């Protein structure tokens, strides 16, 4: 996996966390849900990159994290 892909996935996860926090602060359930979806999307992309790299343990961990949101 390229470092650019990893950074992009982490940025997406970070944006999702910030969006979820903003939704919680403003009592906006739609924004909370969208933030969680962004986090999950970043984690699933990361899992896909791990599979490409042959890191099945890391892929399984990232996929599990994505479904925990």
C-alpha positions as CSV (number, residue, x, y, z in Angstrom):
1,X,0.0,0.0,0.0
2,X,1.2,3.4,-0.8
3,X,1.7,6.0,1.9
4,X,-0.7,8.3,0.1
5,X,-3.5,5.7,0.3
6,X,-2.8,5.2,4.0
7,X,-2.9,8.9,4.7
8,X,-6.1,9.3,2.7
9,X,-7.8,6.6,4.6
10,X,-6.7,8.0,7.9
11,X,-7.9,11.5,6.9
12,X,-11.3,10.1,6.0
13,X,-11.5,8.4,9.4
14,X,-10.5,11.6,11.1
15,X,-13.0,13.6,9.3
16,X,-15.7,11.1,10.2
17,X,-14.7,11.3,13.9
18,X,-14.9,15.1,13.8
19,X,-18.2,15.0,12.0
20,X,-19.6,12.5,14.6
21,X,-18.4,14.7,17.5
22,X,-20.0,17.8,15.9
23,X,-23.2,15.9,15.5
24,X,-23.1,14.8,19.1
25,X,-22.4,18.4,20.3
26,X,-25.3,19.8,18.2
27,X,-27.7,16.9,18.9
28,X,-27.8,16.2,15.1
29,X,-28.4,12.4,14.6
30,X,-28.0,12.7,10.8
31,X,-24.5,14.2,11.2
32,X,-23.6,11.6,13.7
33,X,-24.6,8.8,11.3
34,X,-22.8,10.4,8.4
35,X,-19.6,10.7,10.5
36,X,-19.8,7.1,11.5
37,X,-20.3,6.1,7.8
38,X,-17.2,8.1,6.9
39,X,-15.2,6.4,9.6
40,X,-16.4,3.0,8.4
41,X,-15.6,3.8,4.8
42,X,-12.0,4.7,5.6
43,X,-11.6,1.6,7.7
44,X,-13.0,-0.6,4.9
45,X,-10.6,1.0,2.4
46,X,-7.8,0.4,4.8
47,X,-8.9,-3.3,5.0
48,X,-8.8,-3.6,1.2
49,X,-5.3,-2.1,1.1
50,X,-4.2,-4.6,3.7
51,X,-5.6,-7.5,1.7
52,X,-3.6,-6.2,-1.4
53,X,-0.5,-6.2,0.8
54,X,-1.1,-9.7,2.0
55,X,-1.8,-8.5,5.6
56,X,-4.9,-10.6,6.3
57,X,-4.7,-10.1,10.1
58,X,-4.7,-6.3,9.6
59,X,-7.5,-6.5,7.1
60,X,-9.6,-8.5,9.4
61,X,-9.0,-6.0,12.2
62,X,-9.9,-3.0,10.1
63,X,-13.0,-4.7,8.8
64,X,-14.1,-5.5,12.3
65,X,-13.5,-1.9,13.4
66,X,-15.6,-0.7,10.4
67,X,-18.6,-2.8,11.5
68,X,-18.2,-1.6,15.2
69,X,-19.4,1.9,14.2
